Amino acid sequence: MSVIMEIVQGLGNILLSLVNVYIWVIIATALMSFINPDPYNPIVQFLYRITNPAYIFVRRYIRTDFGGLDLAPLIIIIALQIVTVVFSSLLYSLH
C-alpha cells in the first residue's frame, strides 16, 4: 500500500508543478498585454492559445472588465492558488 501512496504523491506533485507553471504563463501573458507584442510571433501565439480558454471561461461567468483593466488573469491566479493549497494539503495528509 505504501508504494501506491508514493505513486499518488508523485503524480500529485507533478500536477501541482504544472499548475504553478500555468500560473507563471498567465502572469507572463498578462504582462505581455502591457507591451503589445507582435501577434505573429509563435511564442506569443502559443501563450495566447494556452491562456485564452481560461479567460473565456472566467469571462462567461464573471464580469472582469473594470475601467479598461481586465481582471481575468488575477481571478484565475487566485483560483489556481486556492486549488494548489487545497490539493497540496490533501496530498500531504496521505502520509
C-alpha positions in Angstrom: 0.0 0.0 0.0 2.9 2.3 0.6 4.1 2.1 -3.0 0.7 3.2 -4.2 0.7 6.2 -1.9 4.2 7.2 -3.2 2.9 7.0 -6.7 -0.1 9.1 -5.9 2.0 11.7 -4.2 4.5 11.8 -7.1 1.7 12.3 -9.6 0.1 14.9 -7.3 3.4 16.8 -7.1 3.7 16.7 -10.9 0.2 18.1 -11.2 1.0 20.9 -8.7 4.1 21.7 -10.6 2.1 22.0 -13.8 -0.4 24.3 -12.1 2.5 26.5 -10.9 3.9 26.7 -14.4 0.4 27.6 -15.7 0.2 30.4 -13.2 3.6 31.8 -14.5 2.3 31.5 -18.0 -0.8 33.6 -17.1 1.5 36.2 -15.4 3.7 36.4 -18.5 0.7 36.7 -20.8 -0.8 39.4 -18.6 2.5 41.4 -18.6 2.7 41.0 -22.3 -0.6 42.7 -22.7 1.0 45.9 -21.4 3.8 45.9 -24.1 1.6 44.8 -27.0 3.9 42.3 -28.6 3.9 41.1 -32.3 0.8 38.9 -32.6 2.5 36.8 -35.3 5.3 35.7 -33.0 5.0 31.9 -32.5 5.7 32.2 -28.7 3.0 34.9 -28.3 0.5 32.9 -30.3 1.3 29.8 -28.1 0.8 31.7 -24.9 -2.4 33.2 -26.1 -3.7 29.8 -27.2 -2.9 28.4 -23.8 -4.5 31.2 -21.7 -7.5 32.3 -23.8 -9.7 29.3 -23.0 -9.3 30.0 -19.2 -10.0 33.7 -19.8 -13.1 32.9 -21.9 -14.4 30.5 -19.1 -14.0 33.2 -16.4 -15.4 36.0 -18.5 -18.5 33.9 -19.2 -19.4 33.8 -15.5 -17.8 36.9 -14.0 -17.6 40.5 -15.3 -13.9 41.1 -15.4 -13.5 44.4 -17.3 -13.3 47.3 -14.8 -12.4 50.7 -16.3 -10.4 49.1 -19.1 -8.5 46.8 -16.8 -9.1 43.1 -17.3 -9.1 41.2 -14.0 -9.5 37.7 -15.5 -5.8 36.8 -15.0 -6.0 37.8 -11.4 -9.2 35.8 -10.8 -7.6 32.8 -12.5 -4.4 33.1 -10.5 -6.3 33.4 -7.2 -8.5 30.4 -8.1 -5.4 28.3 -9.0 -3.7 29.3 -5.8 -6.7 28.1 -3.8 -6.7 24.8 -5.7 -3.0 24.4 -5.1 -3.3 25.0 -1.3 -6.3 22.6 -1.0 -4.8 19.9 -3.2 -1.4 20.1 -1.6 -2.9 19.8 1.9 -4.9 16.8 0.7 -1.8 15.3 -0.8 0.3 15.7 2.3 -2.4 14.4 4.5 -1.9 11.0 2.9 1.2 10.4 4.9 
